Amino acid sequence: MTVHLYFVDPYLQTFDAQVVCVEPRGQYFAVTLDRTAFYPTGGGQQRDTGFLSDEQTQAQVLDVLEQNGDVVHLLDRPLHGTVHGAIDWVHRFDLTQQHTGQHILSQAFVQLFDAETISVHMTEKTCTLDLPRHLSGEQHRQAEQLANQVVQSNRPVRAAFIGTDELARLPLRKPPAAKHEMVRIVEIEDFDWSPCGGTHVRATGEIGMIKVLRAERRGAEQRIEFTCGMRALHDYSSKNEAVLSLAAQLSVKDTDLAATVRTVLDEAKEQRRQLNAARSQMLDHEAERLWTASYQSDGWRIVSQVFAQRPLDDVRQLASRLREKPATVVLFALSAEKPNLVFARSGDLQLDMGALLREVSAQFGGRGGGQPELAQGGVAGGTDLAQVLGAATKSLQHA
């Protein structure tokens, strides 16, 4: 069984060990050592990264797994004999800050709102914990405040393997995941006691700060995204830069940015409302003009028009308006790289515009269809659209 050096000293960055086993795994090599400081993925915490080297070569540690008590290092090349290991300390300490911060934040949610953490996910980019029910933004802020008070009090953090008798006397936040004679307990002095095999800081002050970023609804549960330490500083720096940039563009103080943005959005919303109203009036007038200029055939009015450089939605809306007129057939074509057809009729006619559009579009290398009252499709690029509408009119006249 591999000796887990990270249990003894989570701040150990380099070590020497003996290779116990080397096995090929695809294009990589699984190397087991008699002892290691590399932490394997587990307990919500990601694996360590770094390098192992023997007298001949250096290998990158691509993955770290625990299998039946042994820690297996997946390398890009085999190693033998005595090896020297060096973990990526920046990566390790970042995950250590996140992990201890998660213990504190989870306990804060328990103490304040009796909300147990269901699961935890920590990666190089995001950290989340899941709660069994939804809490409000104000409750998130209260938990965050309590968590940071614990950080600022710089409480000692201790980890030790404890027997079942002593374990029963501890106020554990959660029970051990499995029954063992000895269980590793991580204690944050006078605040939290949790079974955990991960790496943790020596004192809470080393976390720096804990920040709740956002909450996401996941059915009955709630996922809390948070960040700690240098990640929190980087998050603050990027957001502060964005705030200052926006404030400068709007010529306001950063403290006035939120109110200014709300005002700008309200004004934009009103302008969109006015623009849509004006556009609707213009379409009303255009539909009326097209209907007045249309010609009658067998008691119908046929409104036939080829459009260019118009949004397809405009063409559809014009067709919808004209359908409200009595005894009216609409034959529209829109010139584009892929030409569009929109056929429609008023409700007092019994014509099948879907069938008409399928018939006509097929004649010109296209396809389409729809309902008897309204249909849409297309024809091949470069088609003479006036000829398409002519064919549709001719088909109607022989219906």
SULGIKA-V142233 format. One record per residue. N is the residue number from 1. RES is the residue in one letter. PSI is psi in radians with two decimals (NA if undefined). OMEGA is omega in whole degrees, -180 to 180 (none if undefined). Layout:
n=N res=RES psi=PSI omega=OMEGA
n=N res=RES psi=PSI omega=OMEGA
This chain:
n=1 res=M psi=2.34 omega=-180
n=2 res=T psi=2.40 omega=172
n=3 res=V psi=2.16 omega=-177
n=4 res=H psi=1.66 omega=-177
n=5 res=L psi=-0.47 omega=-180
n=6 res=Y psi=-0.35 omega=172
n=7 res=F psi=-0.69 omega=-177
n=8 res=V psi=-0.79 omega=-178
n=9 res=D psi=1.68 omega=-180
n=10 res=P psi=-0.10 omega=179
n=11 res=Y psi=0.03 omega=178
n=12 res=L psi=2.16 omega=-175
n=13 res=Q psi=-0.45 omega=178
n=14 res=T psi=2.72 omega=-178
n=15 res=F psi=2.87 omega=174
n=16 res=D psi=2.58 omega=-177
n=17 res=A psi=2.99 omega=177
n=18 res=Q psi=2.41 omega=176
n=19 res=V psi=2.23 omega=179
n=20 res=V psi=-0.64 omega=-175
n=21 res=C psi=2.46 omega=175
n=22 res=V psi=2.18 omega=179
n=23 res=E psi=2.34 omega=175
n=24 res=P psi=2.42 omega=175
n=25 res=R psi=1.65 omega=-175
n=26 res=G psi=-2.20 omega=179
n=27 res=Q psi=0.04 omega=-178
n=28 res=Y psi=-3.08 omega=-178
n=29 res=F psi=2.28 omega=178
n=30 res=A psi=2.00 omega=-176
n=31 res=V psi=2.18 omega=177
n=32 res=T psi=2.34 omega=180
n=33 res=L psi=2.84 omega=177
n=34 res=D psi=-0.35 omega=176
n=35 res=R psi=2.70 omega=-177
n=36 res=T psi=2.64 omega=172
n=37 res=A psi=-0.03 omega=180
n=38 res=F psi=2.17 omega=-180
n=39 res=Y psi=2.25 omega=178
n=40 res=P psi=2.70 omega=177
n=41 res=T psi=2.30 omega=179
n=42 res=G psi=2.71 omega=178
n=43 res=G psi=0.44 omega=-180
n=44 res=G psi=-0.16 omega=-178
n=45 res=Q psi=2.42 omega=179
n=46 res=Q psi=2.80 omega=178
n=47 res=R psi=2.83 omega=171
n=48 res=D psi=2.82 omega=171
n=49 res=T psi=2.89 omega=180
n=50 res=G psi=-2.64 omega=-175
n=51 res=F psi=2.63 omega=169
n=52 res=L psi=2.49 omega=-180
n=53 res=S psi=2.52 omega=171
n=54 res=D psi=-2.85 omega=-176
n=55 res=E psi=-0.34 omega=-174
n=56 res=Q psi=-0.62 omega=-170
n=57 res=T psi=2.91 omega=176
n=58 res=Q psi=2.38 omega=-178
n=59 res=A psi=2.46 omega=176
n=60 res=Q psi=2.37 omega=177
n=61 res=V psi=1.91 omega=-175
n=62 res=L psi=-0.51 omega=179
n=63 res=D psi=2.73 omega=179
n=64 res=V psi=2.16 omega=-176
n=65 res=L psi=2.62 omega=173
n=66 res=E psi=2.21 omega=-178
n=67 res=Q psi=1.94 omega=178
n=68 res=N psi=0.74 omega=177
n=69 res=G psi=-0.24 omega=177
n=70 res=D psi=2.53 omega=175
n=71 res=V psi=2.10 omega=-177
n=72 res=V psi=2.25 omega=-180
n=73 res=H psi=2.13 omega=177
n=74 res=L psi=2.04 omega=-173
n=75 res=L psi=2.85 omega=178
n=76 res=D psi=-0.04 omega=177
n=77 res=R psi=2.74 omega=-178
n=78 res=P psi=2.66 omega=175
n=79 res=L psi=2.76 omega=-178
n=80 res=H psi=2.72 omega=174
n=81 res=G psi=-2.40 omega=180
n=82 res=T psi=2.31 omega=180
n=83 res=V psi=2.70 omega=175
n=84 res=H psi=2.27 omega=-179
n=85 res=G psi=2.52 omega=176
n=86 res=A psi=2.04 omega=179
n=87 res=I psi=2.71 omega=174
n=88 res=D psi=1.78 omega=-172
n=89 res=W psi=-0.63 omega=179
n=90 res=V psi=-0.78 omega=178
n=91 res=H psi=-0.83 omega=-179
n=92 res=R psi=-0.84 omega=-175
n=93 res=F psi=-0.60 omega=176
n=94 res=D psi=-0.86 omega=180
n=95 res=L psi=-0.58 omega=178
n=96 res=T psi=-0.78 omega=177
n=97 res=Q psi=-0.78 omega=-179
n=98 res=Q psi=-0.72 omega=-175
n=99 res=H psi=-0.82 omega=178
n=100 res=T psi=-0.66 omega=177
n=101 res=G psi=-0.67 omega=178
n=102 res=Q psi=-0.73 omega=178
n=103 res=H psi=-0.77 omega=-178
n=104 res=I psi=-0.81 omega=-178
n=105 res=L psi=-0.70 omega=178
n=106 res=S psi=-0.74 omega=179
n=107 res=Q psi=-0.60 omega=177
n=108 res=A psi=-0.74 omega=178
n=109 res=F psi=-0.60 omega=178
n=110 res=V psi=-0.86 omega=-176
n=111 res=Q psi=-0.70 omega=-175
n=112 res=L psi=-0.66 omega=-170
n=113 res=F psi=0.16 omega=180
n=114 res=D psi=0.72 omega=-179
n=115 res=A psi=1.78 omega=-179
n=116 res=E psi=2.54 omega=173
n=117 res=T psi=2.18 omega=-179
n=118 res=I psi=-0.78 omega=-180
n=119 res=S psi=2.82 omega=-176
n=120 res=V psi=2.47 omega=176
n=121 res=H psi=2.12 omega=179
n=122 res=M psi=2.12 omega=177
n=123 res=T psi=-3.07 omega=179
n=124 res=E psi=-0.31 omega=-176
n=125 res=K psi=-0.66 omega=-174
n=126 res=T psi=2.67 omega=174
n=127 res=C psi=2.30 omega=180
n=128 res=T psi=2.68 omega=169
n=129 res=L psi=2.52 omega=-176
n=130 res=D psi=2.31 omega=178
n=131 res=L psi=2.69 omega=-175
n=132 res=P psi=-0.23 omega=-180
n=133 res=R psi=3.02 omega=-175
n=134 res=H psi=2.29 omega=174
n=135 res=L psi=2.75 omega=-177
n=136 res=S psi=2.92 omega=176
n=137 res=G psi=-0.65 omega=179
n=138 res=E psi=-0.67 omega=177
n=139 res=Q psi=-0.65 omega=175
n=140 res=H psi=-0.74 omega=-179
n=141 res=R psi=-0.66 omega=178
n=142 res=Q psi=-0.75 omega=178
n=143 res=A psi=-0.72 omega=178
n=144 res=E psi=-0.72 omega=180
n=145 res=Q psi=-0.78 omega=178
n=146 res=L psi=-0.74 omega=180
n=147 res=A psi=-0.74 omega=-179
n=148 res=N psi=-0.47 omega=172
n=149 res=Q psi=-0.69 omega=177
n=150 res=V psi=-0.70 omega=177
n=151 res=V psi=-0.85 omega=-176
n=152 res=Q psi=-0.41 omega=178
n=153 res=S psi=-0.12 omega=174
n=154 res=N psi=0.88 omega=-179
n=155 res=R psi=2.51 omega=176
n=156 res=P psi=2.55 omega=176
n=157 res=V psi=2.14 omega=-177
n=158 res=R psi=2.59 omega=176
n=159 res=A psi=2.34 omega=-179
n=160 res=A psi=2.64 omega=174
n=161 res=F psi=2.24 omega=-172
n=162 res=I psi=2.45 omega=178
n=163 res=G psi=2.91 omega=-174
n=164 res=T psi=-0.59 omega=-180
n=165 res=D psi=-0.84 omega=179
n=166 res=E psi=-0.57 omega=-180
n=167 res=L psi=-0.65 omega=-177
n=168 res=A psi=-0.34 omega=-178
n=169 res=R psi=-0.08 omega=-177
n=170 res=L psi=2.51 omega=177
n=171 res=P psi=1.22 omega=-175
n=172 res=L psi=2.43 omega=176
n=173 res=R psi=-0.54 omega=178
n=174 res=K psi=2.65 omega=179
n=175 res=P psi=2.78 omega=176
n=176 res=P psi=2.56 omega=-179
n=177 res=A psi=-0.49 omega=179
n=178 res=A psi=2.76 omega=-179
n=179 res=K psi=2.16 omega=176
n=180 res=H psi=2.77 omega=177
n=181 res=E psi=-0.64 omega=179
n=182 res=M psi=2.33 omega=-179
n=183 res=V psi=2.33 omega=178
n=184 res=R psi=2.13 omega=180
n=185 res=I psi=2.26 omega=174
n=186 res=V psi=2.11 omega=-177
n=187 res=E psi=2.22 omega=168
n=188 res=I psi=1.95 omega=-164
n=189 res=E psi=2.15 omega=177
n=190 res=D psi=0.39 omega=-180
n=191 res=F psi=-0.88 omega=-173
n=192 res=D psi=2.43 omega=174
n=193 res=W psi=2.09 omega=-176
n=194 res=S psi=2.42 omega=170
n=195 res=P psi=2.25 omega=-176
n=196 res=C psi=2.40 omega=177
n=197 res=G psi=0.18 omega=-176
n=198 res=G psi=3.14 omega=178
n=199 res=T psi=2.53 omega=-176
n=200 res=H psi=2.74 omega=179
n=201 res=V psi=2.89 omega=179
n=202 res=R psi=-0.55 omega=-179
n=203 res=A psi=2.61 omega=-172
n=204 res=T psi=-0.46 omega=-180
n=205 res=G psi=-0.41 omega=180
n=206 res=E psi=-0.23 omega=178
n=207 res=I psi=-0.55 omega=-180
n=208 res=G psi=-1.22 omega=175
n=209 res=M psi=2.82 omega=177
n=210 res=I psi=2.24 omega=-178
n=211 res=K psi=2.18 omega=172
n=212 res=V psi=2.17 omega=-176
n=213 res=L psi=-0.82 omega=-177
n=214 res=R psi=2.91 omega=178
n=215 res=A psi=2.53 omega=-178
n=216 res=E psi=2.32 omega=177
n=217 res=R psi=2.25 omega=178
n=218 res=R psi=1.36 omega=-175
n=219 res=G psi=-2.26 omega=179
n=220 res=A psi=-0.25 omega=-177
n=221 res=E psi=2.98 omega=178
n=222 res=Q psi=2.27 omega=177
n=223 res=R psi=2.18 omega=179
n=224 res=I psi=2.12 omega=173
n=225 res=E psi=2.31 omega=-177
n=226 res=F psi=2.97 omega=177
n=227 res=T psi=2.68 omega=-176
n=228 res=C psi=2.82 omega=170
n=229 res=G psi=-2.39 omega=-178
n=230 res=M psi=-0.53 omega=176
n=231 res=R psi=-0.73 omega=180
n=232 res=A psi=-0.68 omega=178
n=233 res=L psi=-0.77 omega=179
n=234 res=H psi=-0.69 omega=178
n=235 res=D psi=-0.79 omega=179
n=236 res=Y psi=-0.76 omega=-177
n=237 res=S psi=-0.78 omega=-178
n=238 res=S psi=-0.71 omega=180
n=239 res=K psi=-0.64 omega=178
n=240 res=N psi=-0.70 omega=177
n=241 res=E psi=-0.72 omega=179
n=242 res=A psi=-0.73 omega=180
n=243 res=V psi=-0.81 omega=-179
n=244 res=L psi=-0.66 omega=179
n=245 res=S psi=-0.79 omega=179
n=246 res=L psi=-0.71 omega=180
n=247 res=A psi=-0.70 omega=179
n=248 res=A psi=-0.71 omega=180
n=249 res=Q psi=-0.57 omega=-179
n=250 res=L psi=0.01 omega=178
n=251 res=S psi=0.80 omega=177
n=252 res=V psi=2.91 omega=174
n=253 res=K psi=2.67 omega=179
n=254 res=D psi=-0.52 omega=179
n=255 res=T psi=-0.34 omega=180
n=256 res=D psi=0.05 omega=-172
n=257 res=L psi=-0.81 omega=-177
n=258 res=A psi=-0.81 omega=-180
n=259 res=A psi=-0.68 omega=180
n=260 res=T psi=-0.75 omega=179
n=261 res=V psi=-0.70 omega=177
n=262 res=R psi=-0.73 omega=179
n=263 res=T psi=-0.78 omega=180
n=264 res=V psi=-0.75 omega=180
n=265 res=L psi=-0.69 omega=178
n=266 res=D psi=-0.74 omega=179
n=267 res=E psi=-0.72 omega=179
n=268 res=A psi=-0.68 omega=178
n=269 res=K psi=-0.73 omega=179
n=270 res=E psi=-0.68 omega=178
n=271 res=Q psi=-0.68 omega=177
n=272 res=R psi=-0.67 omega=179
n=273 res=R psi=-0.81 omega=-180
n=274 res=Q psi=-0.70 omega=-180
n=275 res=L psi=-0.75 omega=179
n=276 res=N psi=-0.65 omega=179
n=277 res=A psi=-0.75 omega=179
n=278 res=A psi=-0.71 omega=178
n=279 res=R psi=-0.70 omega=179
n=280 res=S psi=-0.72 omega=178
n=281 res=Q psi=-0.73 omega=179
n=282 res=M psi=-0.72 omega=178
n=283 res=L psi=-0.63 omega=176
n=284 res=D psi=-0.84 omega=-179
n=285 res=H psi=-0.72 omega=-179
n=286 res=E psi=-0.71 omega=179
n=287 res=A psi=-0.73 omega=179
n=288 res=E psi=-0.72 omega=180
n=289 res=R psi=-0.76 omega=-180
n=290 res=L psi=-0.69 omega=-179
n=291 res=W psi=-0.73 omega=-180
n=292 res=T psi=-0.63 omega=-178
n=293 res=A psi=-0.09 omega=-177
n=294 res=S psi=2.94 omega=-179
n=295 res=Y psi=2.74 omega=-178
n=296 res=Q psi=2.54 omega=177
n=297 res=S psi=2.02 omega=-180
n=298 res=D psi=0.63 omega=178
n=299 res=G psi=-0.01 omega=177
n=300 res=W psi=2.75 omega=166
n=301 res=R psi=2.18 omega=178
n=302 res=I psi=1.99 omega=178
n=303 res=V psi=1.86 omega=-176
n=304 res=S psi=2.25 omega=-175
n=305 res=Q psi=2.39 omega=171
n=306 res=V psi=2.20 omega=-179
n=307 res=F psi=2.64 omega=175
n=308 res=A psi=2.51 omega=176
n=309 res=Q psi=0.81 omega=176
n=310 res=R psi=2.53 omega=173
n=311 res=P psi=2.44 omega=179
n=312 res=L psi=-0.56 omega=180
n=313 res=D psi=-0.62 omega=176
n=314 res=D psi=-0.77 omega=-178
n=315 res=V psi=-0.75 omega=179
n=316 res=R psi=-0.71 omega=-180
n=317 res=Q psi=-0.65 omega=176
n=318 res=L psi=-0.73 omega=179
n=319 res=A psi=-0.70 omega=179
n=320 res=S psi=-0.68 omega=179
n=321 res=R psi=-0.73 omega=-178
n=322 res=L psi=-0.45 omega=176
n=323 res=R psi=-0.38 omega=180
n=324 res=E psi=-0.22 omega=177
n=325 res=K psi=2.68 omega=180
n=326 res=P psi=2.54 omega=172
n=327 res=A psi=0.93 omega=-175
n=328 res=T psi=2.34 omega=174
n=329 res=V psi=2.35 omega=-178
n=330 res=V psi=2.17 omega=176
n=331 res=L psi=1.76 omega=-177
n=332 res=F psi=2.53 omega=172
n=333 res=A psi=2.48 omega=-179
n=334 res=L psi=2.05 omega=179
n=335 res=S psi=2.21 omega=179
n=336 res=A psi=3.13 omega=177
n=337 res=E psi=-0.69 omega=171
n=338 res=K psi=1.65 omega=-174
n=339 res=P psi=2.50 omega=180
n=340 res=N psi=2.60 omega=174
n=341 res=L psi=2.44 omega=174
n=342 res=V psi=1.99 omega=178
n=343 res=F psi=2.46 omega=180
n=344 res=A psi=2.91 omega=176
n=345 res=R psi=2.77 omega=178
n=346 res=S psi=2.84 omega=-174
n=347 res=G psi=-0.25 omega=-177
n=348 res=D psi=0.07 omega=176
n=349 res=L psi=2.70 omega=-177
n=350 res=Q psi=0.29 omega=-179
n=351 res=L psi=2.60 omega=178
n=352 res=D psi=1.72 omega=-176
n=353 res=M psi=-0.49 omega=176
n=354 res=G psi=-0.78 omega=179
n=355 res=A psi=-0.70 omega=179
n=356 res=L psi=-0.78 omega=-178
n=357 res=L psi=-0.70 omega=178
n=358 res=R psi=-0.73 omega=-179
n=359 res=E psi=-0.83 omega=-175
n=360 res=V psi=-0.77 omega=-179
n=361 res=S psi=-0.63 omega=179
n=362 res=A psi=-0.58 omega=180
n=363 res=Q psi=-0.38 omega=-174
n=364 res=F psi=0.54 omega=173
n=365 res=G psi=0.44 omega=-180
n=366 res=G psi=-2.88 omega=177
n=367 res=R psi=2.92 omega=179
n=368 res=G psi=-3.01 omega=-180
n=369 res=G psi=-2.95 omega=-179
n=370 res=G psi=-2.69 omega=-178
n=371 res=Q psi=2.90 omega=178
n=372 res=P psi=-0.56 omega=-177
n=373 res=E psi=-0.51 omega=-174
n=374 res=L psi=2.29 omega=-179
n=375 res=A psi=2.70 omega=-178
n=376 res=Q psi=2.53 omega=179
n=377 res=G psi=-2.75 omega=-178
n=378 res=G psi=2.98 omega=177
n=379 res=V psi=3.03 omega=-177
n=380 res=A psi=2.57 omega=178
n=381 res=G psi=2.52 omega=-180
n=382 res=G psi=-0.01 omega=-179
n=383 res=T psi=2.49 omega=174
n=384 res=D psi=1.81 omega=-173
n=385 res=L psi=-0.50 omega=176
n=386 res=A psi=-0.64 omega=178
n=387 res=Q psi=-0.63 omega=178
n=388 res=V psi=-0.84 omega=-179
n=389 res=L psi=-0.57 omega=175
n=390 res=G psi=-0.74 omega=178
n=391 res=A psi=-0.66 omega=178
n=392 res=A psi=-0.70 omega=179
n=393 res=T psi=-0.74 omega=179
n=394 res=K psi=-0.70 omega=179
n=395 res=S psi=-0.67 omega=178
n=396 res=L psi=-0.73 omega=-176
n=397 res=Q psi=-0.39 omega=179
n=398 res=H psi=0.10 omega=-179
n=399 res=A psi=NA omega=none
